[in-house]
Every structure is written in C-alpha cells, then in structure tokens.
Amino acid sequence: MRHLFFSIAVCISCTTASAQVAPNLLFNEFFKQPISSKGLEMSPKLSSADGLKVQITGYMVQQEVPHLGRFMLSPRPVQMSEHADGEADDLPAALVTVYLDDPQKDWLIPYTRGLISITGQLSVGRLEEIDGRVSWVRLMLPAQATRSMDSAERTNYLHAQQHTH
C-alpha cells in the first residue's frame, strides 16, 4: 500500500474568504456542566451541532504510530505511548477524531505541533473505530482541506523526525 503524506498546515486555512464561516465549537462546550452523578453527558450545544459544519481549535495528539486517514484533536497537548501503555492512555474525555475525505483515507498524517484550527462536518455518537477505540465526536474534513506534500516538504519532515526527542 502506498502511503501519501499531507500537510496539516493547509487545514489551518480550510475556510476561504468567499466560504461561509463555520461556527466555532469549543472543547469545554462538549459536556454538561457541572458534571452530575450520572457522569459526563453531552451538552445540548454538542448534540445540536451533529451534522453541521463547525470549526474546532486544538492540539493534534502525538501518536507513536499514526493512523492512515485520521488523527485525534485534543484540548491540550498529548503524547501517546501505545506500545508501552496500551489502552491506558491519557486522552481527555473531550476528544475529536478527525477524518480525511474518503479518497484520502490512505494518507499518512504527520504530527503537527501547536494549536491548529480545522473546519469540517461534525458527527456525534458512539462509533467503534477499526482499531477498537470508541469515538464519540468526529470531524470529517473536505477534500480541499488537505494536499499531498511535495518532495521537499516530505524530505524536511522526515529529516525533522530524525532529530526529535
């Protein structure tokens, strides 16, 4: 299987001046506050945004082995050690699984540091992922939100990965 890299930096500018501005959804708006004895419950704002185009700003979760065609977005920086920790991860409850457009599902997504803002169609509800992880909130990116890295970008990215600790 051929793996393509794409540039997440392009996602920061998913909306154009002529495009309709998507409402911003904040991670602290995902659950009802205060948390009751029932535990975490989805907020009306999150539930009502299901199926809508929204913008979310967060941190890309750094994974040991990135998944093809998807990544996770978190309200805080998180580094997962799947090999050492297995299912015992430190992911926050407010988490978004971000999917590339279907023709891009075999693209490898390089980790991007810092806050990123992405716009896509929100999907809310329980979904068991291929790897067994359950997601509750997903964002589907439009095809024009991503592009393949050119050879210079790919070389710079792979070189930088050799020098990270």
N, C-alpha and C positions, 0 to 999 in steps of 0.2 A: 504494500500500500504506500503510495506516495504521500508524504506529509508536506503541506504547504504552511509557511509561516505567514502571519498577517500582522499588520501594525495596529496596535490598540490605540495609538495616538490619534488615529483618524476618528476613532469613536468619540473623542472629546468634542469634535465638531460635527456630530451626527446631524444637527439641525442646520439648515441654511437660512439666510435672511428671508428668502421667499417662503420657507416652510412654516407651517403652523407651529407655534410654540407649545410644547407639551407641558402640562402641569408638573411641578416638582413634587416628588414623593420622598419624604424623609424616613430614615430608618426608625427614628423614635416615634413615628406615627403608625408602625406596624401592629402594635398591640394595645389593648385597652389599658388605661392607667387609672388608678393603681391596680396592680396585679391582685386578683382576688384569690380566695381559697380554691377556686377552680383551676388555677394556674394561668398560663398565658392564653389569652383569647384574642383572635384577630380583631383589629379595630374596624369600625364601620367605614372609615376612610380607605383602608386597605381593601376590604371586601368590595366596596363600590368602585374601586379602580380596576377590578378584574376585567380584562379585555380592552382596556384603554391604552392609549399611547401616553407614557409618562417618562419623566427624566429622573434618574437616581444618581446621586453622587456618593462614592465610597472608595474603598481600597480593594484592589484585586488581591484575593487570597493567594499567597505564595505556596505552591504545592511542589513536593519532590518530583512527582511525575504529573505533568499537566495532562488534562483530558482533551481529546480531539473535539473541536467544535463547541466547547463550552468552558466557562470558568466561573468562579464564585466571587461575589462582591460583598464586602463586609463593611460595617460602620467604623471599624478600627483595623489597623494593620494586623494581619495574622499570618504566621508561617506554620504550615502543617508538616509533620514528620510522619507520614503514613507508614513508612517501613518500621520505625521504632515504636510508634504509638498505636498503630492500627486504628480501630474505631474510637479510641479515647482521644478525641481532638478537642481543641479549644475554640471551636467555631461558636460565634454568638448565635442566639436564637433568631435575631433579625438578620437574615442572610438571603441573598438573591443568587440564584443560579442563572447565569447569562448564556444564552444560546445564540450561535451564529445562524444565519439564514441556511436553509436546508442544503443548497448546493455547496456550502462552505463547511459542512459538517465534518470533513476530514482534515480541516486546517488545524495546525498546532498553534496554540496561543501563547506567545512569550509573556512572562511575568512583567508587569509594569509597576514601578514604584510610585508612591504618592497617590493623591486623590485623583480620581477620574470621574467624569460625568458622562453618562450614557443615556440614550433615548431609545425606547423600543416599546413593544406591546407587552403589557403585564398579564401574567397568568397566575391565578391564586388557587390553591387547593393542593391536596396531597398527591404526590407523584413519586413512585419508586423509580429511581434512576437505574441505568444499566448496571452500574457498579454496586447496587444495593442501597445506596444512600437515599434517604427520603428528602425531597424538597417540597417546600410549601409555597415559595414565591419564585417565579421565573420571569425573565425578561427576554423576549425574542428580538434580536437586532435585525433591522432591514439589511438587505444585501449591500446597499450603498454605504453602509456604516463601516465597512471594512475593505481592505485591499491587500493584495499579496505584497510582501516585502520584495524590494528589488535586491539584486545580488550584493550590493554594497551594504545595504541595511542588514541583510542576513549575516554577512561576514562580521560587521560591527557588533551585532547582537551576540553571535556565538563567541566572539573574542571577549566580550564583556562578561559572559557567563563563566569563562575560564578563570577570571580574576575576581570573582565574588567569593566572599567567605561567609 
